[in-house]
Amino acid sequence: MMVKPVLKTLALLALLGMPIVAHAQADAADAVDSGDTAFVLGAALLAFAMILPGVVLHHGGALRARAFAALGTQIGAIVAVVSLLWIVVGYTLAFGAVTNGWLGSGNAWMLIDLANVRGNSAVPEVAFVWLQLGFVVLAATLLTGAWAERGNIAWIVPFAGLWSILVYAPITHWLAGDGWLASRLGAIDFGGALNVHACVGISALVITLLMGRRAPWAQGLRGQGHAPALSLAGSGMVWIALLALTAGATLAASDDAGSTLVNLQVAAAAGALSWLLIDAMTLGKVQPLSLARGALSGLIAAAAAASACAPGMAMVAGLAGAVAARVAARLIRAGTIDDAVDLVSVHGVAGLSGAMLAAPLIAGTLGGAGYAPGMGLVRQIVAQAVAAGVVLAWSAIGTAIAALMVAMVVPMRVTEADEARGLDQASHGIEPGEA
């Protein structure tokens, strides 16, 4: 007889407890926003779809035809090795949960301990991992232009992997992973003007100096590449990839993401037109590669403050970045540095310029989001200058260390015979074709 009252009591307690359980489940579900998550995943996926063929076309069209297939092989191998190393150790060095300001902790080694959401966002940390993988893959594949037509793939692949850990990951932590440049100094670099583009440009300069000039270039044969139209198409794809990654970095399908896209687009447009206009005025003609270089340098220059400035100021940044990059490109071409695809000028100079321009661009009086507490124009300029100097120094030092370490095992360059035939076909079984 006592069974029925007991069962009734248990049933009543269960009914009373159901709202509590449901509320707890709702709270857990609300911690992750499906719309924001879909936006970040989609942005990263779009970027990957553009990066892989885009960099091949962007670089390949500016080189000799016989280097095209070898370049594609190098880029595919770099994507593979960098992806593996980023998951194993790169992500935790850049974005580990506990930090001393210099490197992240090892909690995310092999992604074994990820948070439910990333920081103050409503996006799962694993989605953030995917987005950041897009940035490091873009940076590493862009570097292929530094050893164009003369790099040995046996050196290229291990170097790219080591570079992503030794150079890219620490700089990214300092600027984007709650490291000392951002958290203690107050430097801003929202879209990777420093940790992606300036890092790539300075690293490319070091590699070019270590590797030496291409044989045809050293003989005075400085062609425009076999297919400028393909390079222009590839630049358009890289353009889209940068839009997607930078907008995705807002970690929300929000007004900030929309503002970021608008700012980057008008900066790229201003950069493209300003480079073309200067060419028309000084050379009497315009070229496809000029349009491509101008658009990318303008976009890169606006990246650091893309989410915190007004569209008008983004246009100014795009124009200034393109002008600075073009001047640098002309000076480099007149010298002895063999910068085959203008990585040093378009990425390095535009990235450094954009980082410095970020200080005035975000001022509230110019329509920007304003400065963080305790910061002002002067302090922000100092912070940006220090960050730029640190990135420049470590990119150069770390790249030299990584390059020479791998060169102790395998040579950096292919043989003179292979280079004369059209790059390193012998190293990966590609028969040389006719240019």
Secondary structure as GFF3:
##gff-version 3
##sequence-region A 1 435
A	DSSP	alpha_helix	3	30	.	.	.	ID=ss1
A	DSSP	alpha_helix	34	60	.	.	.	ID=ss2
A	DSSP	three_ten_helix	65	67	.	.	.	ID=ss3
A	DSSP	alpha_helix	68	85	.	.	.	ID=ss4
A	DSSP	pi_helix	86	90	.	.	.	ID=ss5
A	DSSP	alpha_helix	91	95	.	.	.	ID=ss6
A	DSSP	three_ten_helix	106	111	.	.	.	ID=ss7
A	DSSP	alpha_helix	125	142	.	.	.	ID=ss8
A	DSSP	three_ten_helix	143	147	.	.	.	ID=ss9
A	DSSP	alpha_helix	153	163	.	.	.	ID=ss10
A	DSSP	pi_helix	164	168	.	.	.	ID=ss11
A	DSSP	alpha_helix	169	176	.	.	.	ID=ss12
A	DSSP	alpha_helix	180	183	.	.	.	ID=ss13
A	DSSP	pi_helix	193	198	.	.	.	ID=ss14
A	DSSP	alpha_helix	199	211	.	.	.	ID=ss15
A	DSSP	alpha_helix	215	218	.	.	.	ID=ss16
A	DSSP	alpha_helix	228	248	.	.	.	ID=ss17
A	DSSP	alpha_helix	255	282	.	.	.	ID=ss18
A	DSSP	alpha_helix	288	303	.	.	.	ID=ss19
A	DSSP	alpha_helix	311	334	.	.	.	ID=ss20
A	DSSP	alpha_helix	343	343	.	.	.	ID=ss21
A	DSSP	pi_helix	344	349	.	.	.	ID=ss22
A	DSSP	alpha_helix	350	361	.	.	.	ID=ss23
A	DSSP	three_ten_helix	364	366	.	.	.	ID=ss24
A	DSSP	alpha_helix	377	407	.	.	.	ID=ss25
A	DSSP	alpha_helix	416	421	.	.	.	ID=ss26
A	DSSP	alpha_helix	425	428	.	.	.	ID=ss27
###
